[in-house]
C-alpha cells in the first residue's frame, strides 16, 4: 500500500461522493471503511415507516448524477438508498469499500507523517490522508429516562427500527415530536390499538408540497437533461430565498408564523389540542418540519398527545409527572441524534497524541467545517457548523468534497507530506461564525439539538449555501502549515 493512500470512513452521501470524485480525478489509491453491510449511511439506517426526505429529490442528489426517475417530489427513503447503491455501482466504487468494517481509532504518526487507522477486523491501515465522512446524524440519541431498562415490552430507536416486531393491535408510545416522529406517527397510527405521543415542545410544521412525478414527466427529464437541471436550479433558488429569514432578517418569519398558525387552526378543530400543538418560540429557531398528515393523525380517536413530563418508565409502561400510568407494549424512541455535542466519531489522535475529543470538550469546531488544527491531512465531511436549516445538505457535502479533492491534488502535485490548517486561521474563522450565529433565528431563545450543552451552536452554517461553495471552491495553501516530502 502506497504512502499516498487515502482512507475514507463512511459510505453515505459524503464518503461515497468523495470516492466517486477521487476516481473521476484519476486517483484510485483509496479505501472506504463502512461498518454497515451496504452503502447509504443515514438512508440505510433510517428505514422506519414513513421515512422520506424533506428536500426535493432533484436537489437532494449529486449534481453530477441527476436521476430523472424520482417517483415523488420528495423521495421516500428506499428510493434514496437505491439511488446511492446505483451511484456506487455506476462509478465502480464498490471494490474500494470494506463492508462490515468500522474504523475503531486513528493516530497520526509524527515521525512518518502518516495516519495509522485501526479497524474492527483487527487490522491497521497506513495512509497519508484520512477523510471522516461519518455524518452528523449517525449516532442515535438515547434519552436518559429513569427505568427504561426495566420496561418489559419492546424498545427501539427510530434509526434502529425492528421490522420483525408487529405493532398491529399494540399499545405504543412514541417519544419525541421531531422530524422522524412526524413521519412515524401517521404511518403507524392506523395499525395500533393505542398510540401515545410524548411531546416536550411542539415543532413548527408547514404543509409538504409533495406530489407524485408522473411517468411522462420522468421521461421528459430523461429526454431533456437541461429541463431537470433547470428544475433543480429553481428549487435551489427557492431554498436560498428562504435562507433570508434564517440568517439575514429573522423578523420575516413573524409574518410566516401567522400563516402557519392558521394552518394549525384549520388542521386541529379541538381547541385544547391546538393550544398544545402551537409553538411558543420563533418559527425557524428549531428545525421547521414538513407534513400533511401529522396533525390529522393526532386527531384520530386512538391517538393521544401527552405533554406531561415523563417521571419514570415502569415495567408495564410510562408514568408521567401528573401521576398517570399508561400501560404499553412498545416504546419507540424518536429522539433524534447526538449532533451538537459531537465527539470524535471514533478516537482520533493528532500531533503529539492529542485526542480530538479533548480538543472538542468545550464544543466542536473546525476550519470550513472540514479541517482541524493539530490534525494534519485529516478532513471532515459534514463537520461542525456545516448543517443547514433551509437547503440541501448534499450541496454542502459536494462543496466540501471539492475542497478536500483540491487539497489532495495540491499535496500530490507539490509532493507535500502534510497540510495542517493554522490555528489562528481556525480561531478567527470560528469567532466570525459564532458572531454571525448570534444574529440568526437559531439564537432567538429556544432550546434545540443545534446547540451543545454549553449553549454554543456547533451545528449550523450561518449563511447562504453559495457563500460556503465559494469559500470551499479550492484549497488555499496560505491558510496552512505545509511540509514537503523528504527526498
C-alpha positions as CSV (number, residue, x, y, z in Angstrom):
1,X,0.0,0.0,0.0
2,X,1.5,3.4,-1.0
3,X,2.2,6.1,1.5
4,X,-0.2,8.3,-0.6
5,X,-3.1,6.1,0.3
6,X,-6.4,7.7,1.3
7,X,-8.8,6.2,3.9
8,X,-12.4,7.4,3.9
9,X,-14.7,6.4,6.8
10,X,-18.3,6.0,5.9
11,X,-20.2,5.5,2.6
12,X,-23.2,7.8,2.8
13,X,-23.6,10.8,0.6
14,X,-20.2,12.1,1.9
15,X,-18.0,9.1,1.7
16,X,-19.4,7.7,-1.5
17,X,-19.3,11.1,-3.2
18,X,-15.6,11.5,-2.1
19,X,-14.8,8.2,-3.6
20,X,-16.5,8.9,-6.9
21,X,-14.8,12.3,-7.2
22,X,-11.4,10.7,-6.5
23,X,-11.9,8.2,-9.2
24,X,-13.1,10.9,-11.7
25,X,-9.9,12.8,-10.9
26,X,-7.8,9.7,-11.7
27,X,-7.0,8.9,-8.0
28,X,-7.7,5.2,-7.3
29,X,-5.5,4.6,-4.3
30,X,-8.2,4.8,-1.6
31,X,-10.2,2.6,0.8
32,X,-13.6,3.2,2.2
33,X,-14.4,1.7,5.6
34,X,-18.1,1.0,6.1
35,X,-19.3,-0.5,9.3
36,X,-22.7,-1.5,7.7
37,X,-23.5,-4.1,5.1
38,X,-24.3,-1.7,2.3
39,X,-23.7,1.9,1.3
40,X,-26.2,4.6,2.2
41,X,-25.4,5.9,5.7
42,X,-28.4,7.7,7.1
43,X,-30.6,6.4,4.3
44,X,-29.6,2.8,5.0
45,X,-30.1,3.1,8.8
46,X,-33.3,5.1,8.9
47,X,-35.9,2.8,7.4
48,X,-38.7,3.4,9.8
49,X,-42.3,3.6,8.4
50,X,-42.9,6.8,6.5
51,X,-39.2,7.7,6.2
52,X,-38.7,10.3,3.4
53,X,-36.7,13.4,2.6
54,X,-37.9,16.9,3.3
55,X,-35.8,18.4,0.5
56,X,-36.9,18.0,-3.1
57,X,-35.4,14.9,-4.8
58,X,-33.9,16.8,-7.7
59,X,-31.9,19.0,-5.2
60,X,-31.2,16.2,-2.7
61,X,-28.9,14.3,-5.1
62,X,-25.5,14.6,-6.6
63,X,-25.1,17.4,-9.2
64,X,-23.1,15.0,-11.4
65,X,-25.6,12.2,-11.3
66,X,-29.2,13.5,-11.9
67,X,-31.9,11.0,-11.5
68,X,-34.8,11.6,-14.0
69,X,-36.8,8.7,-12.4
70,X,-37.6,10.1,-8.9
71,X,-41.2,8.9,-8.3
72,X,-42.1,11.8,-6.0
73,X,-41.1,15.5,-5.5
74,X,-39.8,14.4,-2.0
75,X,-38.2,11.0,-2.3
76,X,-39.0,8.2,0.1
77,X,-36.1,6.5,2.0
78,X,-36.0,3.4,-0.2
79,X,-35.6,5.4,-3.4
80,X,-32.7,7.5,-2.0
81,X,-31.0,4.3,-0.8
82,X,-31.5,2.7,-4.2
83,X,-30.0,5.9,-5.8
84,X,-26.9,5.7,-3.6
85,X,-26.5,2.0,-4.4
86,X,-26.8,2.9,-8.1
87,X,-24.1,5.5,-7.8
88,X,-21.7,3.1,-6.0
89,X,-22.2,0.6,-8.9
90,X,-22.1,3.0,-11.8
91,X,-18.9,4.7,-10.7
92,X,-17.3,1.4,-9.7
93,X,-16.6,2.5,-6.1
94,X,-17.7,-0.8,-4.6
95,X,-14.3,-2.6,-5.0
96,X,-12.8,0.1,-2.8
97,X,-15.3,-0.5,0.1
98,X,-14.7,-2.8,3.0
99,X,-18.1,-3.6,4.4
100,X,-18.7,-4.6,7.9
101,X,-15.5,-2.9,8.9
102,X,-15.5,0.1,11.2
103,X,-12.7,2.5,12.0
104,X,-12.0,1.9,15.7
105,X,-9.3,4.5,16.1
106,X,-6.8,6.7,14.1
107,X,-3.5,8.0,15.2
108,X,-1.2,10.5,13.4
109,X,2.4,9.3,13.4
110,X,4.6,12.4,13.8
111,X,7.7,10.5,12.5
112,X,6.3,9.2,9.2
113,X,3.7,11.9,8.7
114,X,1.1,9.2,8.1
115,X,-2.1,8.1,9.8
116,X,-2.5,4.7,11.4
117,X,-6.1,3.6,11.2
118,X,-7.2,0.6,13.3
119,X,-10.2,-1.3,12.0
120,X,-12.8,-3.6,13.7
121,X,-11.4,-6.6,11.9
122,X,-8.2,-6.2,13.9
123,X,-6.1,-4.8,11.0
124,X,-4.3,-1.5,10.6
125,X,-4.1,0.7,7.5
126,X,-1.4,3.3,7.0
127,X,-2.5,6.2,4.9
128,X,-1.3,9.8,4.1
129,X,-4.9,11.2,4.2
130,X,-7.8,10.5,6.4
131,X,-11.4,11.6,5.4
132,X,-14.0,11.1,8.1
133,X,-17.4,11.1,6.4
134,X,-19.4,9.6,9.3
135,X,-22.2,12.1,9.1
136,X,-23.8,14.4,11.7
137,X,-26.9,12.2,12.1
138,X,-25.3,8.8,12.7
139,X,-25.3,8.4,16.4
140,X,-28.8,7.9,17.9
141,X,-29.5,10.0,20.9
142,X,-30.9,7.7,23.6
143,X,-32.8,9.7,26.3
144,X,-31.9,9.3,29.9
145,X,-35.2,8.1,31.1
146,X,-35.4,6.6,34.6
147,X,-36.4,2.9,34.5
148,X,-36.1,2.5,30.7
149,X,-34.0,-0.7,31.2
150,X,-36.8,-2.2,33.4
151,X,-39.5,-1.9,30.8
152,X,-40.9,-5.4,30.0
153,X,-42.1,-4.6,26.5
154,X,-40.3,-3.8,23.2
155,X,-38.0,-0.7,23.0
156,X,-36.1,0.6,19.9
157,X,-34.8,3.8,18.4
158,X,-36.3,5.1,15.2
159,X,-32.9,4.7,13.5
160,X,-32.8,1.0,14.6
161,X,-36.3,0.1,13.6
162,X,-37.2,-3.6,14.2
163,X,-39.5,-4.6,11.3
164,X,-39.8,-8.1,12.8
165,X,-41.9,-6.7,15.6
166,X,-45.6,-6.1,14.6
167,X,-47.2,-3.0,16.0
168,X,-50.7,-4.3,15.0
169,X,-53.1,-4.0,17.9
170,X,-50.4,-2.9,20.3
171,X,-50.3,0.0,22.8
172,X,-47.4,2.1,21.6
173,X,-45.6,5.2,22.8
174,X,-43.6,7.4,20.5
175,X,-41.2,9.6,22.5
176,X,-40.3,12.8,20.6
177,X,-42.0,15.0,18.1
178,X,-39.2,15.9,15.7
179,X,-38.5,15.1,12.1
180,X,-38.7,11.3,12.4
181,X,-41.7,11.3,14.8
182,X,-43.9,13.3,12.5
183,X,-43.3,10.7,9.7
184,X,-43.7,7.7,12.0
185,X,-46.9,8.7,13.8
186,X,-49.1,8.9,10.7
187,X,-47.5,5.8,9.2
188,X,-48.4,3.6,12.3
189,X,-51.5,5.3,13.8
190,X,-54.0,3.1,11.9
191,X,-52.3,-0.1,12.9
192,X,-52.1,0.3,16.7
193,X,-54.7,-0.1,19.4
194,X,-53.5,3.0,21.2
195,X,-50.8,5.5,20.3
196,X,-49.4,7.9,22.9
197,X,-47.2,10.6,21.5
198,X,-44.9,12.2,24.2
199,X,-44.1,15.8,23.4
200,X,-41.7,18.2,25.2
201,X,-42.3,21.2,22.9
202,X,-44.3,21.3,19.7
203,X,-42.5,21.7,16.4
204,X,-43.4,24.2,13.7
205,X,-44.9,22.2,10.9
206,X,-45.8,23.5,7.5
207,X,-47.6,21.7,4.6
208,X,-45.4,19.5,2.5
209,X,-45.9,20.3,-1.2
210,X,-45.3,16.7,-2.2
211,X,-46.8,15.0,-5.2
212,X,-46.2,12.1,-7.5
213,X,-44.0,12.7,-10.5
214,X,-45.9,11.1,-13.4
215,X,-44.1,8.7,-15.8
216,X,-44.4,11.0,-18.7
217,X,-42.7,13.8,-16.8
218,X,-39.9,11.4,-15.7
219,X,-39.5,10.6,-19.4
220,X,-39.3,14.3,-20.3
221,X,-36.5,14.7,-17.7
222,X,-34.7,11.6,-19.2
223,X,-35.0,13.0,-22.7
224,X,-34.2,16.6,-21.8
225,X,-31.5,16.7,-19.0
226,X,-31.5,20.5,-19.2
227,X,-35.1,20.6,-18.1
228,X,-34.1,18.6,-15.0
229,X,-31.1,20.9,-14.4
230,X,-33.5,23.9,-14.5
231,X,-35.9,22.3,-12.1
232,X,-33.0,21.6,-9.7
233,X,-31.8,25.3,-10.0
234,X,-35.3,26.6,-9.4
235,X,-35.6,24.5,-6.2
236,X,-32.2,25.7,-5.2
237,X,-33.1,29.4,-5.6
238,X,-36.3,28.9,-3.7
239,X,-34.4,27.4,-0.8
240,X,-31.8,30.1,-0.8
241,X,-34.5,32.7,-0.7
242,X,-35.9,31.1,2.4
243,X,-32.4,31.5,3.9
244,X,-33.0,35.2,4.2
245,X,-35.4,34.6,7.1
246,X,-32.9,32.3,8.8
247,X,-29.7,34.2,8.6
248,X,-30.4,37.8,7.5
249,X,-33.8,39.1,8.8
250,X,-35.5,36.6,11.2
251,X,-38.4,39.1,11.6
252,X,-39.6,37.9,8.1
253,X,-40.6,34.7,9.7
254,X,-43.1,36.5,12.0
255,X,-45.4,37.0,9.1
256,X,-45.0,33.4,8.0
257,X,-45.7,32.2,11.5
258,X,-49.1,33.8,11.4
259,X,-49.9,31.9,8.3
260,X,-48.7,28.7,9.9
261,X,-50.9,29.3,12.9
262,X,-53.9,29.5,10.5
263,X,-52.8,26.1,9.1
264,X,-52.7,24.7,12.6
265,X,-56.2,26.1,13.3
266,X,-57.6,24.6,10.2
267,X,-56.0,21.2,10.9
268,X,-56.8,20.9,14.6
269,X,-60.5,21.6,15.4
270,X,-60.1,20.8,19.2
271,X,-59.1,24.0,20.9
272,X,-57.2,22.3,23.8
273,X,-55.2,20.1,21.4
274,X,-54.5,23.1,19.2
275,X,-53.0,25.0,22.1
276,X,-50.7,22.1,23.0
277,X,-49.5,21.9,19.3
278,X,-48.9,25.7,18.9
279,X,-45.2,26.6,19.4
280,X,-44.3,29.4,21.7
281,X,-40.9,30.2,20.2
282,X,-39.9,31.8,16.9
283,X,-40.5,30.0,13.7
284,X,-37.2,28.6,12.4
285,X,-35.5,28.5,15.8
286,X,-35.8,24.8,15.7
287,X,-35.9,22.7,12.5
288,X,-39.1,23.5,10.5
289,X,-40.8,20.3,9.7
290,X,-43.0,19.4,6.6
291,X,-46.0,17.2,6.9
292,X,-49.6,17.0,5.6
293,X,-50.7,14.0,7.7
294,X,-49.2,14.5,11.2
295,X,-52.0,16.8,12.5
296,X,-54.8,14.6,11.1
297,X,-53.1,11.5,12.7
298,X,-53.2,13.3,16.1
299,X,-56.9,13.8,15.7
300,X,-57.6,10.1,15.4
301,X,-59.5,8.7,18.4
302,X,-56.9,6.1,19.3
303,X,-54.1,8.7,19.3
304,X,-53.3,10.9,22.3
305,X,-50.8,13.7,22.7
306,X,-49.0,13.6,26.1
307,X,-47.4,16.9,27.3
308,X,-46.9,15.9,30.9
309,X,-43.2,15.2,31.6
310,X,-42.1,11.6,31.9
311,X,-41.4,10.7,35.5
312,X,-40.3,7.2,35.0
313,X,-40.6,4.1,32.8
314,X,-42.1,1.2,34.7
315,X,-42.1,-2.5,33.9
316,X,-45.5,-2.2,32.3
317,X,-45.4,1.4,30.8
318,X,-44.7,5.0,31.5
319,X,-45.7,7.2,34.5
320,X,-45.9,10.9,33.9
321,X,-45.3,13.7,36.4
322,X,-49.1,14.2,36.8
323,X,-49.3,10.7,38.3
324,X,-50.9,9.0,35.4
325,X,-49.8,5.5,34.4
326,X,-50.0,4.3,30.8
327,X,-49.8,0.6,30.1
328,X,-47.7,0.0,27.0
329,X,-46.5,-2.9,24.8
330,X,-43.8,-0.9,22.9
331,X,-41.8,2.3,23.2
332,X,-40.3,3.9,20.1
333,X,-37.6,6.5,20.8
334,X,-37.9,9.1,18.1
335,X,-35.4,11.2,19.9
336,X,-33.0,12.1,17.0
337,X,-29.3,12.1,17.1
338,X,-26.3,13.4,19.1
339,X,-25.4,16.1,16.6
340,X,-24.4,19.2,18.5
341,X,-22.4,17.6,21.4
342,X,-20.4,15.9,18.8
343,X,-17.4,14.0,20.0
344,X,-14.9,12.4,17.7
345,X,-16.8,9.7,15.6
346,X,-14.1,7.3,16.8
347,X,-10.9,8.0,18.8
348,X,-8.7,10.3,16.6
349,X,-5.3,11.3,17.9
350,X,-3.5,14.1,16.1
351,X,0.0,15.6,16.5
352,X,1.7,14.6,19.8
353,X,-1.1,12.2,20.6
354,X,-3.7,15.0,21.2
355,X,-7.2,13.5,21.4
356,X,-9.8,15.2,19.2
357,X,-12.4,14.6,21.9
358,X,-10.3,16.6,24.4
359,X,-9.8,19.4,21.8
360,X,-13.6,19.5,21.3
361,X,-14.6,19.2,25.0
362,X,-15.9,22.8,25.0
363,X,-17.6,22.4,21.6
364,X,-16.6,21.1,18.2
365,X,-15.0,23.5,15.8
366,X,-13.1,23.2,12.5
367,X,-12.0,25.5,9.7
368,X,-14.7,25.5,7.0
369,X,-16.2,22.6,8.9
370,X,-13.5,20.5,7.2
371,X,-10.1,20.7,8.8
372,X,-8.8,21.0,12.4
373,X,-5.5,22.5,13.6
374,X,-3.3,19.8,15.1
375,X,-4.7,17.1,12.8
376,X,-2.7,17.2,9.6
377,X,-4.0,15.6,6.4
378,X,-7.3,14.8,8.1
379,X,-10.6,16.1,6.7
380,X,-14.2,16.0,7.8
381,X,-17.3,15.9,5.7
382,X,-20.4,17.4,7.5
383,X,-18.1,18.7,10.2
384,X,-19.0,21.4,12.8
385,X,-21.1,24.3,11.5
386,X,-21.9,22.9,8.1
387,X,-25.5,22.0,8.8
388,X,-28.5,23.8,7.2
389,X,-31.9,24.9,8.2
390,X,-33.0,25.8,4.7
391,X,-31.5,23.8,1.9
392,X,-29.9,20.5,0.8
393,X,-27.0,19.0,2.7
394,X,-25.9,17.3,-0.5
395,X,-24.9,20.8,-1.8
396,X,-22.8,21.4,1.3
397,X,-21.3,17.9,1.0
398,X,-20.3,18.4,-2.6
399,X,-18.7,21.7,-1.7
400,X,-16.6,20.0,1.0
401,X,-15.7,17.1,-1.4
402,X,-14.4,19.7,-3.9
403,X,-12.3,21.4,-1.3
404,X,-10.8,18.1,0.0
405,X,-10.1,16.9,-3.5
406,X,-8.3,20.2,-4.2
407,X,-6.2,19.7,-1.1
408,X,-5.3,16.1,-2.0
409,X,-4.3,17.2,-5.6
410,X,-2.2,20.0,-4.1
411,X,-0.4,17.5,-1.9
412,X,0.3,15.1,-4.8
413,X,1.3,17.9,-7.2
414,X,3.6,19.7,-4.6
415,X,4.9,16.4,-3.1
416,X,3.7,17.5,0.3
417,X,3.8,15.2,3.3
418,X,1.5,17.3,5.5
419,X,-1.0,20.2,5.3
420,X,-2.3,21.5,8.6
421,X,-4.6,24.5,9.0
422,X,-3.0,27.3,11.0
423,X,-4.5,27.6,14.5
424,X,-5.0,31.4,14.2
425,X,-6.9,30.9,10.8
426,X,-9.2,28.4,12.5
427,X,-9.7,30.6,15.6
428,X,-10.6,33.7,13.6
429,X,-12.9,31.7,11.3
430,X,-14.9,30.3,14.2
431,X,-15.1,33.6,16.1
432,X,-16.7,35.0,13.0
433,X,-19.1,32.1,12.6
434,X,-20.2,32.4,16.3
435,X,-20.7,36.1,16.0
436,X,-22.8,35.7,12.8
437,X,-24.9,33.0,14.5
438,X,-25.9,35.5,17.2
439,X,-28.0,37.4,14.7
440,X,-29.8,34.3,13.2
441,X,-33.2,32.9,14.0
442,X,-31.5,30.0,15.8
443,X,-30.4,32.3,18.5
444,X,-33.9,33.7,19.3
445,X,-34.2,31.8,22.5
446,X,-35.3,28.2,22.1
447,X,-33.6,25.0,23.1
448,X,-32.7,22.8,20.2
449,X,-30.4,20.0,19.1
450,X,-28.4,22.6,17.2
451,X,-26.8,23.8,20.4
452,X,-24.2,22.0,22.5
453,X,-24.7,21.7,26.3
454,X,-22.7,24.9,26.8
455,X,-25.1,26.8,24.5
456,X,-22.8,27.2,21.5
457,X,-24.3,26.4,18.1
458,X,-21.8,23.9,16.8
459,X,-24.1,22.6,14.1
460,X,-25.3,25.2,11.6
461,X,-23.8,27.3,8.9
462,X,-24.9,31.0,9.4
463,X,-25.1,32.0,5.8
464,X,-26.2,31.1,2.3
465,X,-25.0,27.9,0.7
466,X,-23.5,29.7,-2.3
467,X,-21.2,31.5,0.1
468,X,-20.0,28.2,1.5
469,X,-19.5,26.9,-2.0
470,X,-17.3,30.0,-2.9
471,X,-15.2,29.6,0.2
472,X,-14.5,26.0,-0.4
473,X,-14.0,26.0,-4.2
474,X,-10.3,25.5,-3.9
475,X,-7.6,24.7,-1.3
476,X,-5.6,27.7,-0.3
477,X,-2.0,26.9,0.9
478,X,-1.7,30.2,2.7
479,X,-4.1,29.0,5.4
480,X,-1.9,26.0,6.1
481,X,1.4,24.9,7.6
482,X,3.0,23.0,4.7
483,X,5.5,20.2,5.0
484,X,7.3,18.7,1.9
485,X,8.1,15.0,1.5
486,X,11.7,14.1,2.2
487,X,13.6,13.2,-0.9
